[in-house]
Amino acid sequence: MAAFAIRPSTAADRQAILALYVATFPKEDLSRLVAGLLWTPGVVSLVGVHDHRLAGHIAFTPCRASGGGGPVALLGPLAVAPRWQGRGLGSALVRAGLARLAEAGARAVFVLGDPDFYGRFGFSPATAVVPPYPLPAVYRDGWQCRMLGDGPRPRGTLAVPPPWRDPALWAP
C-alpha cells in the first residue's frame, strides 16, 4: 500500500479538492456543495496526500437532530483520485474523521452511502433520525448512522447547513 499522509485541508488545497471531485465523479457536479462546505465553519475537512499530491478528501459537516441527542455530523462527500482507489485511502480518511469527531464530542455521524463500505466502520441503518429530504426507495438502505459515544441517542430530522439544502443532493 502506498503511504498517505492525512491532514486537515487548508485554503491552499481548495482548487485541488475541487479538481479531485471532477476527476472522481465526472457525471456529477459536486463543485457547489464541496466549495460551500470548504467555507462552512466547523466542517472537518481532511485530505490524503501522497508524494505531495492530493489523493483524497473527506468532509464531515456539523449538524443537529431536531429531537435532540447532542452534536452530530454528516459524512460526505468522500473522494479518492481514481488512480488511488482500492488502496485503503478512503478507509483511512473515514477512520481519521471519526476519531476527530469522537474527540470533539460528537454523539453520532450520519451518511448516505454504500452499506457494504460504511458498515465496515460500524455504520448501521439510521431509524431514529431521518434525512432533511425524503429519500427515494433506492437510497433508503444507504441512510446510516454510527454512534460515537454514550448518552441519549439523536432523534428527529437531521438539520443541515446551507450547502446541504439542495434537494437534488438527496435524489438520484
C-alpha positions as CSV (number, residue, x, y, z in Angstrom):
1,M,0.0,0.0,0.0
2,A,1.2,3.5,-0.8
3,A,2.0,5.8,2.2
4,F,-0.6,8.5,2.6
5,A,-0.4,11.5,5.0
6,I,-3.8,12.5,6.3
7,R,-4.2,16.1,7.5
8,P,-6.7,18.9,7.7
9,S,-7.3,20.7,4.4
10,T,-6.1,24.3,4.0
11,A,-7.1,27.2,1.8
12,A,-4.2,26.3,-0.5
13,D,-5.9,22.9,-1.1
14,R,-9.2,24.2,-2.3
15,Q,-8.6,24.2,-6.1
16,A,-7.1,20.7,-5.9
17,I,-10.0,19.4,-3.8
18,L,-12.5,20.8,-6.4
19,A,-10.5,19.2,-9.2
20,L,-10.4,15.9,-7.4
21,Y,-14.2,15.7,-7.3
22,V,-14.4,16.5,-11.0
23,A,-12.0,13.7,-11.8
24,T,-13.6,11.2,-9.4
25,F,-17.2,11.9,-10.2
26,P,-17.2,13.2,-13.8
27,K,-21.0,12.7,-14.2
28,E,-21.9,14.6,-11.0
29,D,-21.4,18.3,-10.3
30,L,-20.4,18.4,-6.7
31,S,-18.4,21.6,-7.0
32,R,-21.1,23.9,-5.4
33,L,-21.5,21.5,-2.5
34,V,-17.8,21.0,-1.9
35,A,-17.0,24.7,-2.3
36,G,-19.8,25.5,0.2
37,L,-18.5,23.0,2.7
38,L,-15.0,24.3,2.5
39,W,-16.3,27.7,3.6
40,T,-18.7,26.4,6.3
41,P,-17.5,26.9,9.9
42,G,-16.9,23.7,11.8
43,V,-16.7,21.3,8.9
44,V,-14.0,18.7,9.4
45,S,-12.2,18.6,6.0
46,L,-9.4,16.1,5.7
47,V,-7.1,15.4,2.8
48,G,-5.0,12.4,1.9
49,V,-1.7,13.3,0.3
50,H,0.8,11.0,-1.5
51,D,4.1,12.4,-2.6
52,H,3.0,16.0,-2.0
53,R,-0.1,15.5,-4.2
54,L,-3.7,15.5,-3.1
55,A,-5.1,11.9,-3.5
56,G,-8.3,12.1,-1.4
57,H,-10.7,14.2,0.5
58,I,-13.5,13.8,3.0
59,A,-15.8,16.2,4.8
60,F,-17.8,15.9,8.0
61,T,-20.4,18.6,8.4
62,P,-21.7,19.6,11.9
63,C,-25.5,19.2,12.1
64,R,-28.2,18.7,14.7
65,A,-31.1,16.4,15.1
66,S,-34.4,18.2,15.6
67,G,-35.3,15.9,18.6
68,G,-32.1,16.4,20.4
69,G,-29.4,14.0,21.4
70,G,-26.3,16.1,21.2
71,P,-24.0,17.2,18.4
72,V,-24.0,15.1,15.3
73,A,-22.3,15.2,11.9
74,L,-23.0,14.3,8.3
75,L,-20.2,12.4,6.5
76,G,-19.7,13.3,2.9
77,P,-18.7,13.7,0.3
78,L,-15.7,11.4,0.1
79,A,-13.5,11.2,-3.0
80,V,-10.3,9.3,-3.8
81,A,-8.5,10.0,-7.0
82,P,-9.2,7.2,-9.5
83,R,-5.5,6.0,-9.5
84,W,-5.5,5.6,-5.7
85,Q,-8.8,3.9,-5.3
86,G,-8.7,0.4,-3.7
87,R,-5.6,1.2,-1.7
88,G,-7.1,2.0,1.7
89,L,-7.1,5.8,1.5
90,G,-10.9,6.1,1.6
91,S,-11.0,3.9,4.7
92,A,-8.1,5.8,6.3
93,L,-9.9,9.1,5.7
94,V,-13.2,7.8,7.3
95,R,-11.3,6.4,10.3
96,A,-9.4,9.7,10.8
97,G,-12.5,11.8,10.6
98,L,-14.5,9.6,13.0
99,A,-11.6,9.8,15.5
100,R,-11.5,13.6,15.3
101,L,-15.3,13.8,15.8
102,A,-15.3,11.5,18.8
103,E,-12.5,13.6,20.4
104,A,-14.5,16.7,19.8
105,G,-17.6,15.2,21.5
106,A,-19.9,14.4,18.5
107,R,-22.5,11.9,19.5
108,A,-23.2,10.4,16.1
109,V,-22.3,10.5,12.4
110,F,-24.8,10.0,9.6
111,V,-24.0,9.1,6.0
112,L,-25.9,8.4,2.8
113,G,-23.8,5.8,1.1
114,D,-23.0,2.2,0.3
115,P,-23.9,0.0,3.3
116,D,-21.2,-2.5,2.4
117,F,-18.5,0.1,2.6
118,Y,-19.7,2.1,5.6
119,G,-20.8,-1.0,7.5
120,R,-17.0,-1.8,8.0
121,F,-16.8,1.3,10.2
122,G,-19.8,0.5,12.4
123,F,-22.5,2.3,10.5
124,S,-25.9,0.7,10.5
125,P,-29.4,1.7,9.3
126,A,-30.5,5.0,10.7
127,T,-34.0,4.8,12.0
128,A,-34.3,7.4,14.8
129,V,-33.1,10.3,12.6
130,V,-34.4,11.0,9.1
131,P,-32.6,12.9,6.4
132,P,-33.7,16.5,5.6
133,Y,-35.4,15.4,2.4
134,P,-37.4,12.2,1.7
135,L,-35.2,9.6,0.1
136,P,-36.2,7.6,-2.9
137,A,-36.7,3.9,-2.2
138,V,-33.4,3.0,-4.0
139,Y,-31.5,5.1,-1.4
140,R,-33.2,4.2,1.8
141,D,-30.8,1.4,2.7
142,G,-27.9,3.9,2.3
143,W,-29.1,6.2,5.2
144,Q,-26.9,5.1,8.1
145,C,-25.7,6.1,11.5
146,R,-22.7,5.4,13.7
147,M,-22.9,6.3,17.3
148,L,-19.6,7.8,18.8
149,G,-20.4,7.8,22.5
150,D,-22.8,7.0,25.3
151,G,-25.8,9.1,26.2
152,P,-29.1,9.9,24.6
153,R,-29.5,8.9,21.0
154,P,-30.2,11.6,18.5
155,R,-33.8,11.6,17.1
156,G,-35.9,13.6,14.7
157,T,-34.9,15.2,11.4
158,L,-31.3,16.0,10.5
159,A,-30.9,19.8,10.3
160,V,-28.2,20.6,7.8
161,P,-26.4,23.8,6.9
162,P,-27.0,25.7,3.6
163,P,-24.6,23.7,1.3
164,W,-26.7,20.5,2.0
165,R,-30.1,22.2,1.5
166,D,-30.3,21.3,-2.2
167,P,-33.0,18.5,-2.6
168,A,-31.1,17.3,-5.7
169,L,-28.3,16.1,-3.5
170,W,-30.7,13.7,-1.8
171,A,-32.2,12.3,-5.1
172,P,-30.8,10.0,-7.8
